[in-house]
């Protein structure tokens, strides 16, 4: 089963930001709390952490400008799990 990695609300008047390079590669095992990348806005920089154990699957490219509440990747139970519906 796959789980979304999403940019959550970062504060008032923050609508979008830029993703830093990913610290993990697609297929890498991650643990809950691992920092996956950072999200840089005009006001602050936020760490994006894994919310569960799993394997990093399909991701948005680094340096992309991404709106808040956007899915930027997925965590799966297996390293080669298909991401359904993308």
VMD Tcl script that draws the C-alpha trace (Angstrom):
set ca {
  {0.00 0.00 0.00}
  {1.31 3.47 -0.81}
  {1.08 6.57 1.37}
  {1.33 10.17 0.17}
  {4.13 12.54 1.12}
  {2.49 15.97 1.10}
  {3.51 19.57 1.68}
  {1.39 20.55 4.68}
  {0.33 24.07 5.65}
  {3.48 26.02 6.50}
  {1.91 29.13 7.97}
  {-0.12 32.17 7.02}
  {0.41 33.63 3.56}
  {2.67 30.80 2.35}
  {1.27 29.42 -0.88}
  {4.25 27.75 -2.52}
  {7.91 26.90 -2.15}
  {10.87 25.18 -3.79}
  {11.97 21.61 -3.04}
  {15.61 21.09 -2.17}
  {17.46 18.08 -3.52}
  {16.06 14.82 -2.14}
  {18.21 13.27 0.58}
  {16.94 9.77 -0.29}
  {16.70 8.13 -3.71}
  {13.67 6.35 -5.16}
  {13.70 2.81 -3.77}
  {15.61 3.73 -0.59}
  {14.32 2.49 2.73}
  {13.26 5.31 5.09}
  {12.31 5.37 8.74}
  {9.61 7.49 10.34}
  {11.16 10.89 11.09}
  {13.87 10.73 8.40}
  {14.26 14.06 6.60}
  {13.48 13.43 2.93}
  {14.05 16.96 1.58}
  {13.48 20.58 2.58}
  {10.85 23.00 1.39}
  {12.07 26.57 1.00}
  {9.60 29.46 1.02}
  {10.15 33.21 1.02}
  {9.65 33.20 4.81}
  {11.21 29.98 6.10}
  {12.66 26.57 5.32}
  {10.87 23.42 6.49}
  {12.11 19.82 6.72}
  {9.84 17.29 5.04}
  {10.00 14.13 7.15}
  {8.79 10.59 6.52}
  {5.59 10.04 8.47}
  {6.06 6.25 8.49}
  {8.59 3.56 7.67}
  {8.70 2.42 4.06}
  {10.42 2.85 0.72}
  {10.57 6.11 -1.22}
  {8.64 5.81 -4.47}
  {7.78 8.28 -7.25}
  {8.73 11.88 -6.36}
  {8.45 15.45 -7.65}
  {11.74 16.72 -9.08}
  {14.08 18.77 -6.91}
  {14.08 22.54 -7.50}
  {10.42 22.41 -8.64}
  {8.13 25.14 -7.29}
  {5.37 23.30 -5.44}
  {2.13 24.70 -3.99}
  {1.20 23.91 -0.39}
  {-1.02 20.80 -0.04}
  {0.64 19.10 -3.03}
  {1.67 15.44 -3.03}
  {5.42 15.36 -3.68}
  {6.06 11.62 -3.39}
  {4.94 8.31 -1.99}
  {6.09 5.78 0.59}
  {5.42 2.14 -0.13}
  {5.72 -1.14 1.72}
  {8.05 -2.53 -0.97}
  {10.89 -0.76 -2.88}
  {9.38 -1.51 -6.29}
  {5.70 -1.14 -5.40}
  {3.65 0.45 -8.22}
  {2.11 3.83 -7.49}
  {-1.51 3.45 -8.59}
  {-3.39 6.44 -9.98}
  {-0.42 8.64 -10.89}
}
mol new
graphics top color blue
foreach p $ca { graphics top sphere $p radius 0.5 }
foreach p [lrange $ca 0 end-1] q [lrange $ca 1 end] { graphics top cylinder $p $q radius 0.2 }
display resetview
